């Protein structure tokens, strides 16, 4: 598992420059017209859910990537702390959000320890599916530690019905290919809404989880 997670970090470091192509469905990530329409409908639905959630105060974004969600957070939050293991992702995020109230931290999310009770909201997108089963307890403990007593969580992720994915190697491993042909193996677990909601409630969170209309995205919110 350690080797798999090392590859996972290397993959996202190498993928930084093309990550937005996937989100925007450009180049080899382009979809047939109907799937493209459904994808962007679900993007809009997830963004609307974030607006309704209204992540105000101090916000911690884990695995912040190129800033696709950070750019929304700065419209609500007083200040954002954005953490990612990839300095390449961080630099793209910093460029996108130039001048915004964002503090950047280059760190492995599995190893980084946030200050206790510092944040009103923790957000992460397309990250929980990369957390191995045996690290879930520690991960959610870190999230809880970071939050103030009335803190909240918002997340977006894949469903078991992705519009694009890598080659499945096992139930928890995918092989991903970059534009230049390089391949990496990563951990990838596809949660269903009911599985995630049950898991979070068992951990003591007041949580709701649902799939978007076209079942391409998973959206969940929870409070301590």
Phi, psi and omega in degrees: 000320178301318179295321179297317180290329174296317176296323181298316177297315180298323179298312182287332172296315181287333185273352188309314185291343180245004185301317182295334176301321178295311183295322182271357177059054178247164177060226182286354176268001179298147182245157170304155189308315183293316178294323178300313179299316181295320179301310184287335170297318181288325173302312180298322179294318178294319178294323176294323177296322177294319178299318179294323178294323177054078183284081185268169179085216177267127186239135175252122176250119180264141184053058190289340178061215187277358177104013181299327176259332177303322182297334175278321183300320185294345176281348181242316190283153170288320179203145181241135168254120185247121186243135174204148179284344183260115176294332178295317176297316181301317181295321176294321177297314181299320179294317180296323186253027184311125178088352181282157181283073183233131173257127184257140178228120173269109184197150173290122183301330180289337184252334184290140180242114181285158173297144184288139173053041185262335193242148175275330183219142167241130180233143170209139180239134179051041179240317184304325180293348177259006180265115180300154183304319184281001177246002181296317181302312181294321181297310181293332174294320177298316179299314180297320179298321184291334188274147170290167186305330179254026185290162184226160179234141173227133179217152174230142181202182177286157167252176175290006181237056185291149176279344174205140177203180178270183177282125180288126176263323176206184181295344182231009183226136175235149170259124181248143180243140176267170180302329182273004176095349177295146180237149179220147171262137180226161172278134178210114176246127179264108178278146164266163180299316182293321178298314182293316180299317178297316180298314182293319179294326176294335178272001176094012178268145170273098194233146169230139179222144179208159173265148178292170188307320182263010175063025180265341181226151176250127181237130181219148175225144182211155176228154183294000000 
